[in-house]
Amino acid sequence: MPATVVLGMQWGDEGKGKIVDFLAGDCGYAVRFNGGDNAGHAVKFRGVRVGLRLVPASVFHPRVVKVIGNGVVVNPDTLMCELEEIGAAGLDPGRLVVSHAAHLVMPWHISSDMRSATRTTRRGVGPAYSEKAGRARAIRVGDLFSGTGWRSQIRQSAADSGWPPQRSIDKYLNNIGELEHFLDAFKRRFPGRVGDASAMLNRALDRGERVLLEGAQGAMLDVDHGTYPFVTSSSTTIGGACAGSGISHRRVDRVVGVVKAYATRVGDGPFPTELAGRDGDALRGAGVEFGSAAGILRRCGWLDAVALKHAVMLNGPDELAVTKLDVLAGLPEVKVCTAYRAGRKRHSDYPAALVGVADLEPEYASFDGWPRMCADEWSRAKKACDLPAGMRKFIEFVVRETGIPVRILSHGPCREETCVREP
Ligand code: IMP
């Protein structure tokens, strides 16, 4: 069986974790392919909520093998803490495999990120990817698990990076001896397997198992195609899924683009549909848009169809999953941005030079709001005609603008709060 890819179509925080949990049931493997612990995926099932940073969001499916792919940068401390939290929540994470080719986030990456002038999540992810691309002193997970050479490798890398700094910002690791001790302990306690994840996934696909690839962040944060330089440091789009897991595009038969019914963004960068003041605060409160990864408030605004069309062009999804429709319930009016105006110029396609355009004025299409729906009403809402008129028109508009069918509607954080639409 082939692979399914789940991708964010906005600036991250679209609700991908919930969609991965929903789709993982018939999969043999779930793979994270990009980013590091800068991402935060929340999943909730039968009253238990877990926040994940590195482990794929299939923790409620113990049979599914969880894979951290080569495209991920791994902070070993975060990974161990996360596994402990999963255990403490009474969950069995099942089998975990980490690609030997995934790179490690080291304390000097975090120190460097802390000092960076760019607003980041401060988790060392950007500096870890820089070192990976630089090749001279990067350390891969496999290095740690093969022989004793890793000690001199770590010492050399630390010395080259000027670590430890005069004043350490790390509460545990203050010198190289402590770091070695910590990594020794990590190796001893690590419950997973480190190996050739790409070969394993390809063998699983050959056997007819379905593989689910889970992206972190979203298309507008892609290092190449997002709102550079206000982006993350990895490929968040479809190419990154293949590169970051080591499977061919020929293996992929389903790409699910996840789009929130409104837009949010963490950190700096252009956000033309941002709602300032009370409207933005109300949306943030209703959607609980408080960053799980960056720990800061998410900026909130209306759905931006110009940016969404850009994400669709980059990713070619087969279908869209629209999340958080319940958050907009009760509003008198719901808007979607259809174009930007900059002076006398009108942009209905995403302008390459958006970052330089300060005074973009969004043009909006407006829809009647919709009422809150109970579980029974949702369970009957398989067909478009069963949706409230405002929501139906909103969804039809998204389909028309993007040319992509909306197959999944999500109306709450739990798996049960998901509606699969009949064609
Ligand atoms: P970095 O990925 O930590 O380097 O952060 C760079 C930018 O990407 C910052 O503006 C972050 O807020 C944003 N970012 C990184 N990961 C996420 C995420 O999971 N959700 C939303 N924004 C993110």
Boltz pocket constraint, residues with backbone or C-beta under 6 A from the ligand:
constraints:
  - pocket:
      binder: B
      contacts: [[A, 11], [A, 12], [A, 13], [A, 38], [A, 39], [A, 40], [A, 119], [A, 120], [A, 121], [A, 122], [A, 123], [A, 124], [A, 125], [A, 126], [A, 216], [A, 217], [A, 221], [A, 230], [A, 231], [A, 232], [A, 233], [A, 265], [A, 266], [A, 267], [A, 268], [A, 293], [A, 294]]
      max_distance: 6.0
